[in-house]
Amino acid sequence: MNIISDNDFDEDAARDFLMASYDGVDLLPGMPEELTENLAAIILKVSEPTIKRMVQERQIVLKKSAILTYIKQKMMVNRPLNLEK
């Protein structure tokens, strides 16, 4: 039984909808603008060595606004599974 196929799912529209839903909402309340590697690792749910590598490769900057931009660009929505019985 297929719930929904990949052809029926518009990932860009779903991402746009979620991004619009977060307009004006502080997704990291109480976090300082300048982040430590440890805080960035906690926020992104990765290890500190991963954060160090990402900074070295210029994938991220240790600033709250940059981390939020990274999250929004990489945001994935929960996709229904196509399960067959």
C-alpha positions as CSV (number, residue, x, y, z in Angstrom):
1,M,0.0,0.0,0.0
2,N,1.5,3.3,-1.0
3,I,0.7,6.3,1.1
4,I,2.2,8.9,-1.3
5,S,4.7,8.6,-4.0
6,D,7.8,10.8,-4.5
7,N,6.1,12.2,-7.6
8,D,3.2,13.5,-5.5
9,F,5.5,15.3,-3.0
10,D,6.7,18.8,-3.8
11,E,9.7,19.2,-1.5
12,D,10.3,22.8,-2.5
13,A,6.7,23.8,-1.8
14,A,6.9,22.1,1.6
15,R,10.2,23.9,2.4
16,D,8.8,27.2,1.3
17,F,5.7,26.6,3.5
18,L,7.8,25.8,6.6
19,M,10.1,28.8,6.0
20,A,7.1,31.1,5.7
21,S,5.6,29.6,8.9
22,Y,8.8,30.6,10.8
23,D,8.8,34.3,9.7
24,G,9.3,36.5,12.7
25,V,9.9,33.6,15.1
26,D,13.2,33.4,16.9
27,L,14.1,29.7,16.4
28,L,17.0,30.0,18.9
29,P,15.7,32.1,21.7
30,G,18.3,33.1,24.4
31,M,21.3,32.1,22.2
32,P,24.0,34.7,21.8
33,E,24.8,35.9,18.3
34,E,28.4,34.7,18.6
35,L,28.3,30.9,19.1
36,T,31.0,28.5,20.4
37,E,31.8,25.3,18.6
38,N,30.0,23.4,21.4
39,L,26.8,25.4,21.1
40,A,26.8,25.1,17.3
41,A,27.3,21.3,17.6
42,I,24.4,21.1,20.0
43,I,22.1,23.2,17.8
44,L,23.0,21.2,14.6
45,K,23.1,17.8,16.5
46,V,26.6,17.0,15.3
47,S,29.9,16.5,17.0
48,E,32.4,19.3,17.7
49,P,34.9,17.9,15.2
50,T,32.2,18.0,12.6
51,I,31.6,21.7,13.4
52,K,35.4,22.4,13.2
53,R,35.5,20.8,9.8
54,M,32.4,22.7,8.6
55,V,34.0,26.0,9.8
56,Q,37.3,25.1,8.1
57,E,35.5,24.2,4.9
58,R,33.5,27.5,5.2
59,Q,30.2,25.7,5.2
60,I,29.1,27.6,8.3
61,V,30.1,30.6,10.4
62,L,29.8,30.5,14.2
63,K,27.1,33.1,14.3
64,K,23.4,32.6,15.3
65,S,22.1,34.2,12.1
66,A,24.4,32.1,9.9
67,I,23.4,28.9,11.7
68,L,19.8,29.7,11.2
69,T,20.4,30.4,7.5
70,Y,22.2,27.0,7.2
71,I,19.3,25.2,9.0
72,K,16.7,26.8,6.7
73,Q,18.7,25.9,3.6
74,K,19.1,22.3,4.7
75,M,15.7,21.9,6.3
76,M,14.0,18.7,5.3
77,V,10.4,18.0,6.1
78,N,9.2,14.6,7.4
79,R,8.3,12.7,4.3
80,P,5.7,10.0,4.3
81,L,7.1,6.5,3.8
82,N,6.1,4.4,0.9
83,L,5.4,1.2,2.7
84,E,4.2,-1.9,0.9
85,K,2.6,-4.7,2.8
